[in-house]
Amino acid sequence: MLSKFTINQRMIILVALAGSVAGLIALTLWTQQPDMQVLFTNLGAEDAAAIVDKLKETKVPYETTGGGSTVLVPSEQVHDLRLQLATQGLPHGGGVGFEIFDRTSIGMSEFVQKLNYRRALQGELARTIAQMPEVERARVHLAIPERRLFASEQEKARGSVILTLRNGQQLGQAQVQGVIHLVSSSVEGLQARDVTIVDGHGRMLSATVTDDASGLTNTQLDYQRSVEKDVETRIQTMVERIVGPNKAVVRVSSLVDFRKVETTEERYDPNSQVVRSEQRGQEKANGTNGVGGGVPGVESNVPPGTDQEPAQTSSNNSQTKK
């Protein structure tokens, strides 16, 4: 049959046959490939590398997308792999936590132990903050000074938190205050005013920043404005009853004293005398003495065979003190 065709026609037929065979082979290989589903997404570089290493050890086929931040595995193994990796503490969530102490070394120095504790504390705080729906990633930096012998020489602990928010998400002032108190309550000696919150663009989110003009914090300024607004409303309602509705404008400027004073006082009143201590004592004593018959010292007066009566002595003493 091929002899009936020209050379060009024969070439076309051979190419078509080769293409059909290649297509069948590709289709067979494609149908045999497993259905890949997402194992983890939005992974950091450290977590992605650790997960890929574990998958290589268990010889599980995988794929990475999104610049390595997403790992795909066969759909029938997704849930089992998630449980297996969770038992090994993966993913870490962008930082190491207290699982760093699961493997301890006998020759570890005190400096390394303190450094690992700080790393673990930072990682655990970052994981907790990252659970907020508005936060995509979080990093915590703690500056914990060494303990000093004298309290006057002790330096303050400080903390900084960097938040990467999700697209279009914002944190309210109450949420920022919650993050501040979470960090300050988790670190010994760290005050809330010494915690700084910054977003991914470098904008200050913490309310501990003072206003340069008034020297007040944002929370104090909000309280001062609420006081002014409340007084304005009270005065305006009183004035409008006289001049009529919408015929009065009231502005109030308040000065709130936020100073805190602690006073220790000891008083001694000489006119009010009281008994500091009292002691009472009572003592009683009574007794009787007796001597046998005969003149004392005259043994000749005692008839033979007669026993001399022994001397009788008795006493009773009692003493009571209060």
SVG drawing of the C-alpha trace seen along z (x, -y; Angstrom):
<svg xmlns="http://www.w3.org/2000/svg" viewBox="-36 -82 66 85">
<polyline fill="none" stroke="black" stroke-width="0.4" points="0.0,0.0 2.9,-2.4 4.1,-1.9 1.1,-3.6 2.0,-6.8 4.6,-9.3 7.6,-10.0 6.1,-13.1 2.9,-11.2 4.9,-8.4 6.7,-10.9 3.4,-12.5 1.9,-9.1 5.0,-8.2 5.0,-11.5 1.3,-11.1 1.9,-7.6 4.8,-8.7 2.7,-11.6 -0.2,-9.2 2.1,-6.9 3.7,-9.7 0.3,-11.1 -0.8,-7.7 2.3,-7.4 1.9,-10.9 -1.8,-10.2 -0.9,-7.0 1.7,-8.7 -0.6,-11.6 -3.4,-9.3 -1.0,-7.3 0.2,-10.5 -1.4,-11.0 -3.8,-13.7 -1.8,-16.4 -3.3,-18.5 -2.0,-21.2 -0.2,-19.9 0.8,-23.3 0.7,-26.8 2.2,-30.2 5.3,-28.5 8.5,-30.2 11.7,-29.2 12.8,-27.3 9.5,-25.4 9.4,-24.6 12.9,-23.2 12.2,-21.1 9.0,-19.6 10.7,-18.8 13.5,-17.0 11.0,-14.9 9.1,-14.0 12.4,-13.0 13.2,-10.7 9.9,-9.0 10.1,-8.9 6.8,-10.7 6.3,-12.4 5.8,-16.2 5.6,-19.4 6.3,-23.0 4.6,-26.1 4.3,-29.7 8.1,-30.2 8.4,-27.3 5.8,-28.5 3.3,-25.8 3.9,-22.1 1.7,-19.6 1.5,-15.8 -0.8,-13.0 -4.4,-13.6 -4.7,-10.2 -1.7,-11.0 -2.5,-14.6 -4.2,-13.9 -1.7,-11.2 1.3,-13.4 -0.2,-16.3 -0.5,-14.2 2.9,-12.7 4.6,-16.1 2.5,-17.6 3.9,-15.0 7.4,-16.2 6.5,-19.8 6.2,-20.9 5.6,-23.4 7.2,-25.6 5.2,-28.6 8.1,-30.9 10.3,-30.2 11.5,-27.6 9.5,-27.1 10.0,-25.2 10.5,-22.0 14.1,-23.1 14.6,-21.7 13.4,-18.2 16.9,-17.5 19.3,-18.6 23.1,-18.2 25.0,-17.4 27.8,-19.8 25.5,-22.8 26.8,-25.9 24.6,-28.3 24.9,-31.0 23.6,-28.6 20.7,-27.6 19.7,-31.2 19.9,-31.9 17.8,-28.9 15.2,-29.9 15.0,-33.4 14.6,-32.0 11.9,-29.6 10.0,-32.3 10.2,-34.5 9.0,-31.7 6.1,-30.8 4.9,-34.4 5.1,-34.7 3.0,-31.6 0.4,-32.8 0.2,-36.3 0.0,-34.7 -3.2,-32.9 -5.1,-36.2 -7.0,-36.2 -5.7,-39.6 -2.0,-38.6 -0.2,-36.6 3.2,-36.4 4.7,-37.7 8.2,-38.1 9.1,-38.9 12.4,-40.3 13.1,-40.4 15.9,-42.2 16.2,-40.7 19.1,-42.1 21.2,-40.1 20.2,-40.2 22.1,-42.7 22.9,-42.6 21.5,-46.1 18.0,-47.1 19.3,-50.6 21.7,-49.0 19.0,-46.7 18.2,-47.6 14.7,-47.4 13.5,-44.5 12.2,-45.6 10.3,-43.9 9.5,-44.5 6.9,-42.9 6.8,-43.0 3.4,-42.1 2.8,-41.2 -0.9,-41.8 -3.0,-40.1 -4.2,-42.0 -6.7,-44.7 -6.7,-43.8 -6.1,-46.2 -5.7,-45.8 -7.9,-47.8 -6.5,-49.7 -7.9,-47.1 -6.2,-44.3 -2.9,-46.1 -3.2,-46.6 -4.0,-43.0 -0.8,-42.0 1.2,-44.4 -0.2,-42.9 0.3,-39.4 4.0,-40.1 4.5,-42.0 2.7,-39.4 4.8,-36.6 8.2,-38.1 9.4,-38.7 10.2,-42.3 8.7,-43.6 6.4,-46.6 3.6,-47.3 5.1,-50.7 8.3,-49.1 6.7,-47.0 6.7,-48.3 4.4,-47.1 5.3,-47.8 3.7,-46.5 5.4,-45.3 5.6,-48.8 7.4,-50.2 4.3,-52.0 4.0,-52.3 0.9,-50.5 1.5,-50.5 -0.4,-53.0 2.6,-53.6 4.0,-56.2 3.7,-59.7 2.5,-62.7 5.4,-65.2 3.1,-68.2 1.3,-67.1 3.5,-64.4 0.5,-62.1 0.0,-58.6 -2.7,-57.8 -4.8,-56.1 -4.6,-59.2 -5.5,-61.4 -8.5,-59.3 -9.7,-59.5 -9.2,-63.3 -11.2,-63.7 -14.0,-61.5 -14.2,-63.7 -14.3,-66.8 -17.0,-65.3 -19.1,-64.3 -18.9,-67.8 -19.7,-69.4 -22.9,-67.3 -24.1,-68.1 -23.5,-71.9 -25.1,-72.0 -28.3,-70.3 -28.6,-72.8 -28.0,-75.8 -30.3,-74.5 -33.2,-74.4 -32.9,-78.2 -31.9,-79.4 -33.5,-76.5 -32.3,-73.5 -29.3,-73.8 -28.7,-77.4 -25.7,-76.8 -22.1,-75.7 -20.1,-74.5 -16.4,-73.7 -14.6,-72.3 -10.9,-72.1 -10.0,-69.9 -6.8,-69.4 -6.6,-66.0 -3.9,-65.2 -2.6,-61.7 0.2,-61.9 0.4,-59.0 1.7,-59.7 2.5,-57.1 2.8,-58.2 3.9,-56.2 3.0,-57.8 3.6,-56.7 1.8,-58.5 2.5,-58.5 -0.2,-60.1 1.2,-60.8 -2.3,-61.6 -3.7,-58.2 -1.7,-56.0 -2.3,-52.3 -0.8,-49.4 2.0,-47.9 2.5,-44.8 1.3,-43.7 2.6,-41.1 0.8,-39.7 2.2,-37.4 0.7,-35.5 2.5,-33.2 1.2,-31.1 3.1,-29.0 1.9,-27.0 3.5,-24.1 3.6,-22.2 6.6,-20.8 6.4,-18.2 8.9,-16.4 8.6,-13.1 8.1,-12.7 10.8,-13.5 13.0,-16.3 15.1,-17.0 18.6,-15.8 17.9,-13.6 18.0,-10.1 18.2,-8.7 14.5,-9.7 13.4,-7.4 12.5,-4.0 14.3,-1.0 12.5,0.7 10.4,-2.4 10.9,-3.8 11.1,-7.5 8.5,-9.0 10.0,-10.5 9.9,-14.2 6.9,-15.4 7.4,-18.1 4.9,-19.2 4.8,-22.2 2.7,-23.5 3.8,-26.2 1.9,-27.7 3.0,-30.4 1.0,-32.0 2.2,-34.6 0.4,-36.4"/>
</svg>
